[in-house]
Amino acid sequence: METTCRLTGRGASATLSAIYLGDEDQILDYRTYQEHIGKDTQRIYCSRVCLMTKHHQFTQGLFRSIKKRLEQMPFQTNRTIKLSEDTWAESVPNLEIENNDVR
């Protein structure tokens, strides 16, 4: 599954939320991409994951900040609860920051 969010206008904002419940031998591969293109942008991404039995979960998030765009404020979190020792979860945050005005 993949989600893309592009904040292009001045003052653009977005809130992305996700909730997953994994069970049995399921494999969840979720990737999210956010680009802050406009000035004064704000984005919040929160996911909650509950893993049971033999579920596998991989989450990758990419935040990209465009050069010469100022005052960008991204927030990203992925919280996972493992209810079994047989579950596996991996979160990989990636940042591409081309300016120094990111909070």
PDB file as gemmi writes it, atoms N, CA and C in Angstrom:
CRYST1    1.000    1.000    1.000  90.00  90.00  90.00 P 1                      
ATOM      1  N   MET A   1       0.845  -1.151   0.000  1.00  0.00           N  
ATOM      2  CA  MET A   1       0.000   0.000   0.000  1.00  0.00           C  
ATOM      3  C   MET A   1       0.903   1.230   0.000  1.00  0.00           C  
ATOM      4  N   GLU A   2       0.476   2.284  -0.681  1.00  0.00           N  
ATOM      5  CA  GLU A   2       1.303   3.477  -0.803  1.00  0.00           C  
ATOM      6  C   GLU A   2       0.431   4.722  -0.733  1.00  0.00           C  
ATOM      7  N   THR A   3       0.925   5.741  -0.036  1.00  0.00           N  
ATOM      8  CA  THR A   3       0.250   7.025   0.066  1.00  0.00           C  
ATOM      9  C   THR A   3       1.240   8.124  -0.286  1.00  0.00           C  
ATOM     10  N   THR A   4       0.798   9.090  -1.104  1.00  0.00           N  
ATOM     11  CA  THR A   4       1.638  10.225  -1.466  1.00  0.00           C  
ATOM     12  C   THR A   4       0.907  11.515  -1.117  1.00  0.00           C  
ATOM     13  N   CYS A   5       1.628  12.450  -0.509  1.00  0.00           N  
ATOM     14  CA  CYS A   5       1.061  13.741  -0.136  1.00  0.00           C  
ATOM     15  C   CYS A   5       2.021  14.837  -0.593  1.00  0.00           C  
ATOM     16  N   ARG A   6       1.532  15.765  -1.431  1.00  0.00           N  
ATOM     17  CA  ARG A   6       2.351  16.886  -1.914  1.00  0.00           C  
ATOM     18  C   ARG A   6       1.714  18.186  -1.435  1.00  0.00           C  
ATOM     19  N   LEU A   7       2.443  18.919  -0.610  1.00  0.00           N  
ATOM     20  CA  LEU A   7       1.971  20.200  -0.102  1.00  0.00           C  
ATOM     21  C   LEU A   7       2.571  21.294  -0.971  1.00  0.00           C  
ATOM     22  N   THR A   8       1.765  21.841  -1.880  1.00  0.00           N  
ATOM     23  CA  THR A   8       2.308  22.733  -2.901  1.00  0.00           C  
ATOM     24  C   THR A   8       2.051  24.214  -2.638  1.00  0.00           C  
ATOM     25  N   GLY A   9       0.955  24.581  -2.041  1.00  0.00           N  
ATOM     26  CA  GLY A   9       0.630  25.994  -1.848  1.00  0.00           C  
ATOM     27  C   GLY A   9       1.136  26.538  -0.531  1.00  0.00           C  
ATOM     28  N   ARG A  10       1.271  27.843  -0.456  1.00  0.00           N  
ATOM     29  CA  ARG A  10       1.714  28.485   0.781  1.00  0.00           C  
ATOM     30  C   ARG A  10       0.692  28.209   1.886  1.00  0.00           C  
ATOM     31  N   GLY A  11       1.182  27.757   3.032  1.00  0.00           N  
ATOM     32  CA  GLY A  11       0.326  27.462   4.162  1.00  0.00           C  
ATOM     33  C   GLY A  11      -0.431  26.147   4.053  1.00  0.00           C  
ATOM     34  N   ALA A  12      -0.090  25.321   3.090  1.00  0.00           N  
ATOM     35  CA  ALA A  12      -0.779  24.031   2.920  1.00  0.00           C  
ATOM     36  C   ALA A  12      -0.518  23.136   4.128  1.00  0.00           C  
ATOM     37  N   SER A  13      -1.517  22.340   4.493  1.00  0.00           N  
ATOM     38  CA  SER A  13      -1.341  21.407   5.604  1.00  0.00           C  
ATOM     39  C   SER A  13      -2.110  20.126   5.312  1.00  0.00           C  
ATOM     40  N   ALA A  14      -1.670  19.056   5.941  1.00  0.00           N  
ATOM     41  CA  ALA A  14      -2.328  17.758   5.767  1.00  0.00           C  
ATOM     42  C   ALA A  14      -2.176  16.949   7.045  1.00  0.00           C  
ATOM     43  N   THR A  15      -3.197  16.176   7.359  1.00  0.00           N  
ATOM     44  CA  THR A  15      -3.138  15.226   8.461  1.00  0.00           C  
ATOM     45  C   THR A  15      -3.470  13.857   7.891  1.00  0.00           C  
ATOM     46  N   LEU A  16      -2.543  12.926   8.018  1.00  0.00           N  
ATOM     47  CA  LEU A  16      -2.724  11.564   7.515  1.00  0.00           C  
ATOM     48  C   LEU A  16      -2.734  10.618   8.709  1.00  0.00           C  
ATOM     49  N   SER A  17      -3.719   9.740   8.770  1.00  0.00           N  
ATOM     50  CA  SER A  17      -3.827   8.782   9.865  1.00  0.00           C  
ATOM     51  C   SER A  17      -4.059   7.391   9.304  1.00  0.00           C  
ATOM     52  N   ALA A  18      -3.525   6.394   9.992  1.00  0.00           N  
ATOM     53  CA  ALA A  18      -3.711   5.007   9.558  1.00  0.00           C  
ATOM     54  C   ALA A  18      -3.776   4.104  10.784  1.00  0.00           C  
ATOM     55  N   ILE A  19      -4.652   3.103  10.723  1.00  0.00           N  
ATOM     56  CA  ILE A  19      -4.763   2.098  11.777  1.00  0.00           C  
ATOM     57  C   ILE A  19      -4.767   0.735  11.098  1.00  0.00           C  
ATOM     58  N   TYR A  20      -3.927  -0.177  11.589  1.00  0.00           N  
ATOM     59  CA  TYR A  20      -3.825  -1.518  11.002  1.00  0.00           C  
ATOM     60  C   TYR A  20      -3.971  -2.558  12.096  1.00  0.00           C  
ATOM     61  N   LEU A  21      -4.612  -3.659  11.754  1.00  0.00           N  
ATOM     62  CA  LEU A  21      -4.683  -4.824  12.621  1.00  0.00           C  
ATOM     63  C   LEU A  21      -4.233  -6.011  11.792  1.00  0.00           C  
ATOM     64  N   GLY A  22      -3.100  -6.592  12.143  1.00  0.00           N  
ATOM     65  CA  GLY A  22      -2.554  -7.716  11.385  1.00  0.00           C  
ATOM     66  C   GLY A  22      -2.724  -9.020  12.138  1.00  0.00           C  
ATOM     67  N   ASP A  23      -3.105 -10.080  11.424  1.00  0.00           N  
ATOM     68  CA  ASP A  23      -3.335 -11.374  12.045  1.00  0.00           C  
ATOM     69  C   ASP A  23      -2.908 -12.484  11.094  1.00  0.00           C  
ATOM     70  N   GLU A  24      -2.729 -13.665  11.630  1.00  0.00           N  
ATOM     71  CA  GLU A  24      -2.325 -14.856  10.877  1.00  0.00           C  
ATOM     72  C   GLU A  24      -0.995 -14.621  10.167  1.00  0.00           C  
ATOM     73  N   ASP A  25      -0.874 -15.050   8.917  1.00  0.00           N  
ATOM     74  CA  ASP A  25       0.384 -14.939   8.172  1.00  0.00           C  
ATOM     75  C   ASP A  25       0.404 -13.733   7.235  1.00  0.00           C  
ATOM     76  N   GLN A  26      -0.328 -12.690   7.555  1.00  0.00           N  
ATOM     77  CA  GLN A  26      -0.384 -11.511   6.699  1.00  0.00           C  
ATOM     78  C   GLN A  26       0.961 -10.784   6.670  1.00  0.00           C  
ATOM     79  N   ILE A  27       1.208 -10.109   5.555  1.00  0.00           N  
ATOM     80  CA  ILE A  27       2.378  -9.246   5.419  1.00  0.00           C  
ATOM     81  C   ILE A  27       1.874  -7.881   4.968  1.00  0.00           C  
ATOM     82  N   LEU A  28       2.185  -6.857   5.725  1.00  0.00           N  
ATOM     83  CA  LEU A  28       1.794  -5.495   5.372  1.00  0.00           C  
ATOM     84  C   LEU A  28       3.046  -4.710   4.998  1.00  0.00           C  
ATOM     85  N   ASP A  29       3.054  -4.166   3.794  1.00  0.00           N  
ATOM     86  CA  ASP A  29       4.155  -3.318   3.320  1.00  0.00           C  
ATOM     87  C   ASP A  29       3.532  -1.963   3.007  1.00  0.00           C  
ATOM     88  N   TYR A  30       3.728  -0.998   3.884  1.00  0.00           N  
ATOM     89  CA  TYR A  30       3.105   0.316   3.736  1.00  0.00           C  
ATOM     90  C   TYR A  30       4.182   1.372   3.555  1.00  0.00           C  
ATOM     91  N   ARG A  31       4.050   2.168   2.498  1.00  0.00           N  
ATOM     92  CA  ARG A  31       5.021   3.232   2.211  1.00  0.00           C  
ATOM     93  C   ARG A  31       4.271   4.552   2.073  1.00  0.00           C  
ATOM     94  N   THR A  32       4.825   5.564   2.688  1.00  0.00           N  
ATOM     95  CA  THR A  32       4.218   6.883   2.626  1.00  0.00           C  
ATOM     96  C   THR A  32       5.269   7.909   2.207  1.00  0.00           C  
ATOM     97  N   TYR A  33       4.898   8.777   1.286  1.00  0.00           N  
ATOM     98  CA  TYR A  33       5.806   9.799   0.755  1.00  0.00           C  
ATOM     99  C   TYR A  33       5.157  11.165   0.937  1.00  0.00           C  
ATOM    100  N   GLN A  34       5.895  12.097   1.537  1.00  0.00           N  
ATOM    101  CA  GLN A  34       5.393  13.451   1.713  1.00  0.00           C  
ATOM    102  C   GLN A  34       6.414  14.435   1.177  1.00  0.00           C  
ATOM    103  N   GLU A  35       5.950  15.342   0.328  1.00  0.00           N  
ATOM    104  CA  GLU A  35       6.812  16.385  -0.229  1.00  0.00           C  
ATOM    105  C   GLU A  35       6.293  17.746   0.217  1.00  0.00           C  
ATOM    106  N   HIS A  36       7.153  18.508   0.849  1.00  0.00           N  
ATOM    107  CA  HIS A  36       6.828  19.878   1.239  1.00  0.00           C  
ATOM    108  C   HIS A  36       7.408  20.795   0.170  1.00  0.00           C  
ATOM    109  N   ILE A  37       6.556  21.249  -0.728  1.00  0.00           N  
ATOM    110  CA  ILE A  37       6.987  22.072  -1.852  1.00  0.00           C  
ATOM    111  C   ILE A  37       6.713  23.551  -1.574  1.00  0.00           C  
ATOM    112  N   GLY A  38       5.572  23.858  -0.973  1.00  0.00           N  
ATOM    113  CA  GLY A  38       5.197  25.239  -0.690  1.00  0.00           C  
ATOM    114  C   GLY A  38       5.830  25.765   0.586  1.00  0.00           C  
ATOM    115  N   LYS A  39       5.740  27.082   0.770  1.00  0.00           N  
ATOM    116  CA  LYS A  39       6.256  27.745   1.960  1.00  0.00           C  
ATOM    117  C   LYS A  39       5.236  27.626   3.091  1.00  0.00           C  
ATOM    118  N   ASP A  40       5.724  27.596   4.334  1.00  0.00           N  
ATOM    119  CA  ASP A  40       4.869  27.537   5.530  1.00  0.00           C  
ATOM    120  C   ASP A  40       3.958  26.307   5.531  1.00  0.00           C  
ATOM    121  N   THR A  41       4.477  25.155   5.183  1.00  0.00           N  
ATOM    122  CA  THR A  41       3.657  23.940   5.129  1.00  0.00           C  
ATOM    123  C   THR A  41       3.763  23.154   6.431  1.00  0.00           C  
ATOM    124  N   GLN A  42       2.721  22.387   6.703  1.00  0.00           N  
ATOM    125  CA  GLN A  42       2.683  21.562   7.906  1.00  0.00           C  
ATOM    126  C   GLN A  42       2.008  20.242   7.576  1.00  0.00           C  
ATOM    127  N   ARG A  43       2.610  19.146   8.054  1.00  0.00           N  
ATOM    128  CA  ARG A  43       2.048  17.829   7.793  1.00  0.00           C  
ATOM    129  C   ARG A  43       2.198  16.955   9.028  1.00  0.00           C  
ATOM    130  N   ILE A  44       1.145  16.234   9.369  1.00  0.00           N  
ATOM    131  CA  ILE A  44       1.163  15.301  10.488  1.00  0.00           C  
ATOM    132  C   ILE A  44       0.782  13.933   9.949  1.00  0.00           C  
ATOM    133  N   TYR A  45       1.606  12.927  10.249  1.00  0.00           N  
ATOM    134  CA  TYR A  45       1.302  11.547   9.863  1.00  0.00           C  
ATOM    135  C   TYR A  45       1.419  10.677  11.106  1.00  0.00           C  
ATOM    136  N   CYS A  46       0.364   9.957  11.440  1.00  0.00           N  
ATOM    137  CA  CYS A  46       0.368   9.067  12.595  1.00  0.00           C  
ATOM    138  C   CYS A  46      -0.213   7.723  12.184  1.00  0.00           C  
ATOM    139  N   SER A  47       0.478   6.660  12.544  1.00  0.00           N  
ATOM    140  CA  SER A  47      -0.076   5.328  12.307  1.00  0.00           C  
ATOM    141  C   SER A  47      -0.017   4.532  13.599  1.00  0.00           C  
ATOM    142  N   ARG A  48      -0.997   3.667  13.768  1.00  0.00           N  
ATOM    143  CA  ARG A  48      -1.079   2.763  14.912  1.00  0.00           C  
ATOM    144  C   ARG A  48      -1.225   1.359  14.347  1.00  0.00           C  
ATOM    145  N   VAL A  49      -0.400   0.446  14.837  1.00  0.00           N  
ATOM    146  CA  VAL A  49      -0.389  -0.918  14.314  1.00  0.00           C  
ATOM    147  C   VAL A  49      -0.501  -1.892  15.480  1.00  0.00           C  
ATOM    148  N   CYS A  50      -1.364  -2.884  15.341  1.00  0.00           N  
ATOM    149  CA  CYS A  50      -1.484  -3.952  16.322  1.00  0.00           C  
ATOM    150  C   CYS A  50      -1.211  -5.270  15.597  1.00  0.00           C  
ATOM    151  N   LEU A  51      -0.170  -5.983  16.029  1.00  0.00           N  
ATOM    152  CA  LEU A  51       0.239  -7.223  15.365  1.00  0.00           C  
ATOM    153  C   LEU A  51      -0.057  -8.423  16.255  1.00  0.00           C  
ATOM    154  N   MET A  52      -0.739  -9.429  15.679  1.00  0.00           N  
ATOM    155  CA  MET A  52      -1.047 -10.652  16.407  1.00  0.00           C  
ATOM    156  C   MET A  52      -0.480 -11.842  15.637  1.00  0.00           C  
ATOM    157  N   THR A  53      -0.326 -12.945  16.281  1.00  0.00           N  
ATOM    158  CA  THR A  53       0.203 -14.209  15.748  1.00  0.00           C  
ATOM    159  C   THR A  53       1.426 -13.993  14.867  1.00  0.00           C  
ATOM    160  N   LYS A  54       1.436 -14.418  13.594  1.00  0.00           N  
ATOM    161  CA  LYS A  54       2.649 -14.419  12.761  1.00  0.00           C  
ATOM    162  C   LYS A  54       2.694 -13.265  11.755  1.00  0.00           C  
ATOM    163  N   HIS A  55       2.060 -12.180  12.056  1.00  0.00           N  
ATOM    164  CA  HIS A  55       1.975 -11.038  11.138  1.00  0.00           C  
ATOM    165  C   HIS A  55       3.340 -10.365  10.972  1.00  0.00           C  
ATOM    166  N   HIS A  56       3.618  -9.902   9.752  1.00  0.00           N  
ATOM    167  CA  HIS A  56       4.832  -9.134   9.469  1.00  0.00           C  
ATOM    168  C   HIS A  56       4.428  -7.761   8.956  1.00  0.00           C  
ATOM    169  N   GLN A  57       5.105  -6.732   9.437  1.00  0.00           N  
ATOM    170  CA  GLN A  57       4.773  -5.370   9.043  1.00  0.00           C  
ATOM    171  C   GLN A  57       6.040  -4.590   8.729  1.00  0.00           C  
ATOM    172  N   PHE A  58       6.023  -3.899   7.587  1.00  0.00           N  
ATOM    173  CA  PHE A  58       7.126  -3.031   7.179  1.00  0.00           C  
ATOM    174  C   PHE A  58       6.527  -1.678   6.819  1.00  0.00           C  
ATOM    175  N   THR A  59       7.011  -0.631   7.449  1.00  0.00           N  
ATOM    176  CA  THR A  59       6.537   0.721   7.163  1.00  0.00           C  
ATOM    177  C   THR A  59       7.725   1.585   6.791  1.00  0.00           C  
ATOM    178  N   GLN A  60       7.602   2.298   5.685  1.00  0.00           N  
ATOM    179  CA  GLN A  60       8.658   3.207   5.251  1.00  0.00           C  
ATOM    180  C   GLN A  60       8.036   4.566   4.972  1.00  0.00           C  
ATOM    181  N   GLY A  61       8.622   5.606   5.539  1.00  0.00           N  
ATOM    182  CA  GLY A  61       8.126   6.960   5.313  1.00  0.00           C  
ATOM    183  C   GLY A  61       9.238   7.841   4.775  1.00  0.00           C  
ATOM    184  N   LEU A  62       8.924   8.643   3.782  1.00  0.00           N  
ATOM    185  CA  LEU A  62       9.893   9.573   3.207  1.00  0.00           C  
ATOM    186  C   LEU A  62       9.351  10.984   3.339  1.00  0.00           C  
ATOM    187  N   PHE A  63      10.122  11.845   3.994  1.00  0.00           N  
ATOM    188  CA  PHE A  63       9.825  13.275   4.050  1.00  0.00           C  
ATOM    189  C   PHE A  63      10.838  13.971   3.169  1.00  0.00           C  
ATOM    190  N   ARG A  64      10.336  14.771   2.233  1.00  0.00           N  
ATOM    191  CA  ARG A  64      11.222  15.494   1.317  1.00  0.00           C  
ATOM    192  C   ARG A  64      10.910  16.978   1.401  1.00  0.00           C  
ATOM    193  N   SER A  65      11.946  17.758   1.694  1.00  0.00           N  
ATOM    194  CA  SER A  65      11.826  19.203   1.798  1.00  0.00           C  
ATOM    195  C   SER A  65      12.541  19.841   0.614  1.00  0.00           C  
ATOM    196  N   ILE A  66      11.817  20.661  -0.149  1.00  0.00           N  
ATOM    197  CA  ILE A  66      12.360  21.274  -1.356  1.00  0.00           C  
ATOM    198  C   ILE A  66      13.221  22.488  -0.999  1.00  0.00           C  
ATOM    199  N   LYS A  67      14.323  22.627  -1.691  1.00  0.00           N  
ATOM    200  CA  LYS A  67      15.245  23.749  -1.481  1.00  0.00           C  
ATOM    201  C   LYS A  67      14.528  25.084  -1.714  1.00  0.00           C  
ATOM    202  N   LYS A  68      14.891  26.074  -0.923  1.00  0.00           N  
ATOM    203  CA  LYS A  68      14.380  27.451  -1.010  1.00  0.00           C  
ATOM    204  C   LYS A  68      12.922  27.580  -0.570  1.00  0.00           C  
ATOM    205  N   ARG A  69      12.357  26.579   0.060  1.00  0.00           N  
ATOM    206  CA  ARG A  69      11.024  26.689   0.642  1.00  0.00           C  
ATOM    207  C   ARG A  69      11.211  26.744   2.150  1.00  0.00           C  
ATOM    208  N   LEU A  70      10.627  27.742   2.786  1.00  0.00           N  
ATOM    209  CA  LEU A  70      10.921  28.001   4.184  1.00  0.00           C  
ATOM    210  C   LEU A  70       9.790  27.594   5.112  1.00  0.00           C  
ATOM    211  N   GLU A  71      10.157  27.464   6.381  1.00  0.00           N  
ATOM    212  CA  GLU A  71       9.217  27.228   7.475  1.00  0.00           C  
ATOM    213  C   GLU A  71       8.338  26.005   7.246  1.00  0.00           C  
ATOM    214  N   GLN A  72       8.949  24.865   7.119  1.00  0.00           N  
ATOM    215  CA  GLN A  72       8.216  23.614   6.946  1.00  0.00           C  
ATOM    216  C   GLN A  72       8.206  22.860   8.268  1.00  0.00           C  
ATOM    217  N   MET A  73       7.070  22.243   8.598  1.00  0.00           N  
ATOM    218  CA  MET A  73       6.950  21.552   9.864  1.00  0.00           C  
ATOM    219  C   MET A  73       6.331  20.168   9.653  1.00  0.00           C  
ATOM    220  N   PRO A  74       7.158  19.142   9.484  1.00  0.00           N  
ATOM    221  CA  PRO A  74       6.637  17.781   9.359  1.00  0.00           C  
ATOM    222  C   PRO A  74       6.620  17.075  10.721  1.00  0.00           C  
ATOM    223  N   PHE A  75       5.704  16.137  10.882  1.00  0.00           N  
ATOM    224  CA  PHE A  75       5.674  15.288  12.070  1.00  0.00           C  
ATOM    225  C   PHE A  75       5.238  13.909  11.615  1.00  0.00           C  
ATOM    226  N   GLN A  76       5.989  12.895  12.014  1.00  0.00           N  
ATOM    227  CA  GLN A  76       5.667  11.532  11.589  1.00  0.00           C  
ATOM    228  C   GLN A  76       5.926  10.573  12.741  1.00  0.00           C  
ATOM    229  N   THR A  77       4.966   9.702  13.005  1.00  0.00           N  
ATOM    230  CA  THR A  77       5.129   8.702  14.055  1.00  0.00           C  
ATOM    231  C   THR A  77       4.455   7.396  13.632  1.00  0.00           C  
ATOM    232  N   ASN A  78       5.042   6.295  14.054  1.00  0.00           N  
ATOM    233  CA  ASN A  78       4.495   4.969  13.790  1.00  0.00           C  
ATOM    234  C   ASN A  78       4.604   4.179  15.091  1.00  0.00           C  
ATOM    235  N   ARG A  79       3.487   3.865  15.698  1.00  0.00           N  
ATOM    236  CA  ARG A  79       3.480   3.136  16.969  1.00  0.00           C  
ATOM    237  C   ARG A  79       2.937   1.726  16.725  1.00  0.00           C  
ATOM    238  N   THR A  80       3.699   0.738  17.187  1.00  0.00           N  
ATOM    239  CA  THR A  80       3.356  -0.659  16.937  1.00  0.00           C  
ATOM    240  C   THR A  80       3.268  -1.423  18.250  1.00  0.00           C  
ATOM    241  N   ILE A  81       2.224  -2.225  18.390  1.00  0.00           N  
ATOM    242  CA  ILE A  81       2.068  -3.122  19.533  1.00  0.00           C  
ATOM    243  C   ILE A  81       2.187  -4.544  19.016  1.00  0.00           C  
ATOM    244  N   LYS A  82       3.129  -5.296  19.568  1.00  0.00           N  
ATOM    245  CA  LYS A  82       3.307  -6.705  19.191  1.00  0.00           C  
ATOM    246  C   LYS A  82       2.685  -7.572  20.283  1.00  0.00           C  
ATOM    247  N   LEU A  83       1.659  -8.343  19.914  1.00  0.00           N  
ATOM    248  CA  LEU A  83       0.967  -9.190  20.875  1.00  0.00           C  
ATOM    249  C   LEU A  83       1.475 -10.623  20.864  1.00  0.00           C  
ATOM    250  N   SER A  84       2.500 -10.894  20.083  1.00  0.00           N  
ATOM    251  CA  SER A  84       3.067 -12.235  20.000  1.00  0.00           C  
ATOM    252  C   SER A  84       4.557 -12.128  19.688  1.00  0.00           C  
ATOM    253  N   GLU A  85       5.338 -13.073  20.186  1.00  0.00           N  
ATOM    254  CA  GLU A  85       6.769 -13.103  19.870  1.00  0.00           C  
ATOM    255  C   GLU A  85       7.019 -13.490  18.419  1.00  0.00           C  
ATOM    256  N   ASP A  86       6.024 -14.066  17.754  1.00  0.00           N  
ATOM    257  CA  ASP A  86       6.168 -14.499  16.362  1.00  0.00           C  
ATOM    258  C   ASP A  86       5.964 -13.367  15.354  1.00  0.00           C  
ATOM    259  N   THR A  87       5.600 -12.182  15.814  1.00  0.00           N  
ATOM    260  CA  THR A  87       5.394 -11.060  14.897  1.00  0.00           C  
ATOM    261  C   THR A  87       6.715 -10.359  14.621  1.00  0.00           C  
ATOM    262  N   TRP A  88       6.733  -9.628  13.524  1.00  0.00           N  
ATOM    263  CA  TRP A  88       7.934  -8.897  13.105  1.00  0.00           C  
ATOM    264  C   TRP A  88       7.505  -7.541  12.579  1.00  0.00           C  
ATOM    265  N   ALA A  89       8.171  -6.480  13.029  1.00  0.00           N  
ATOM    266  CA  ALA A  89       7.829  -5.134  12.568  1.00  0.00           C  
ATOM    267  C   ALA A  89       9.100  -4.331  12.347  1.00  0.00           C  
ATOM    268  N   GLU A  90       9.098  -3.545  11.275  1.00  0.00           N  
ATOM    269  CA  GLU A  90      10.235  -2.679  10.986  1.00  0.00           C  
ATOM    270  C   GLU A  90       9.714  -1.351  10.455  1.00  0.00           C  
ATOM    271  N   SER A  91      10.227  -0.263  11.012  1.00  0.00           N  
ATOM    272  CA  SER A  91       9.879   1.082  10.547  1.00  0.00           C  
ATOM    273  C   SER A  91      11.145   1.767  10.064  1.00  0.00           C  
ATOM    274  N   VAL A  92      11.074   2.357   8.880  1.00  0.00           N  
ATOM    275  CA  VAL A  92      12.243   3.001   8.277  1.00  0.00           C  
ATOM    276  C   VAL A  92      11.875   4.440   7.902  1.00  0.00           C  
ATOM    277  N   PRO A  93      12.258   5.419   8.734  1.00  0.00           N  
ATOM    278  CA  PRO A  93      12.020   6.812   8.357  1.00  0.00           C  
ATOM    279  C   PRO A  93      13.158   7.321   7.471  1.00  0.00           C  
ATOM    280  N   ASN A  94      12.817   8.066   6.437  1.00  0.00           N  
ATOM    281  CA  ASN A  94      13.821   8.653   5.538  1.00  0.00           C  
ATOM    282  C   ASN A  94      13.579  10.149   5.433  1.00  0.00           C  
ATOM    283  N   LEU A  95      14.662  10.919   5.447  1.00  0.00           N  
ATOM    284  CA  LEU A  95      14.578  12.375   5.329  1.00  0.00           C  
ATOM    285  C   LEU A  95      15.434  12.852   4.173  1.00  0.00           C  
ATOM    286  N   GLU A  96      14.870  13.729   3.346  1.00  0.00           N  
ATOM    287  CA  GLU A  96      15.624  14.425   2.303  1.00  0.00           C  
ATOM    288  C   GLU A  96      15.380  15.910   2.524  1.00  0.00           C  
ATOM    289  N   ILE A  97      16.293  16.561   3.216  1.00  0.00           N  
ATOM    290  CA  ILE A  97      16.119  17.962   3.579  1.00  0.00           C  
ATOM    291  C   ILE A  97      17.103  18.805   2.792  1.00  0.00           C  
ATOM    292  N   GLU A  98      16.564  19.703   1.965  1.00  0.00           N  
ATOM    293  CA  GLU A  98      17.400  20.543   1.108  1.00  0.00           C  
ATOM    294  C   GLU A  98      17.491  21.978   1.604  1.00  0.00           C  
ATOM    295  N   ASN A  99      16.937  22.275   2.785  1.00  0.00           N  
ATOM    296  CA  ASN A  99      17.078  23.614   3.364  1.00  0.00           C  
ATOM    297  C   ASN A  99      17.195  23.493   4.875  1.00  0.00           C  
ATOM    298  N   ASN A 100      17.530  24.587   5.549  1.00  0.00           N  
ATOM    299  CA  ASN A 100      17.762  24.561   6.991  1.00  0.00           C  
ATOM    300  C   ASN A 100      16.588  25.079   7.803  1.00  0.00           C  
ATOM    301  N   ASP A 101      15.467  25.380   7.187  1.00  0.00           N  
ATOM    302  CA  ASP A 101      14.333  25.951   7.906  1.00  0.00           C  
ATOM    303  C   ASP A 101      13.213  24.919   8.063  1.00  0.00           C  
ATOM    304  N   VAL A 102      13.573  23.780   8.640  1.00  0.00           N  
ATOM    305  CA  VAL A 102      12.616  22.708   8.916  1.00  0.00           C  
ATOM    306  C   VAL A 102      12.560  22.535  10.423  1.00  0.00           C  
ATOM    307  N   ARG A 103      11.349  22.566  10.982  1.00  0.00           N  
ATOM    308  CA  ARG A 103      11.208  22.402  12.438  1.00  0.00           C  
ATOM    309  C   ARG A 103      10.862  20.979  12.772  1.00  0.00           C  
TER     310      ARG A 103                                                      
END                                                                             
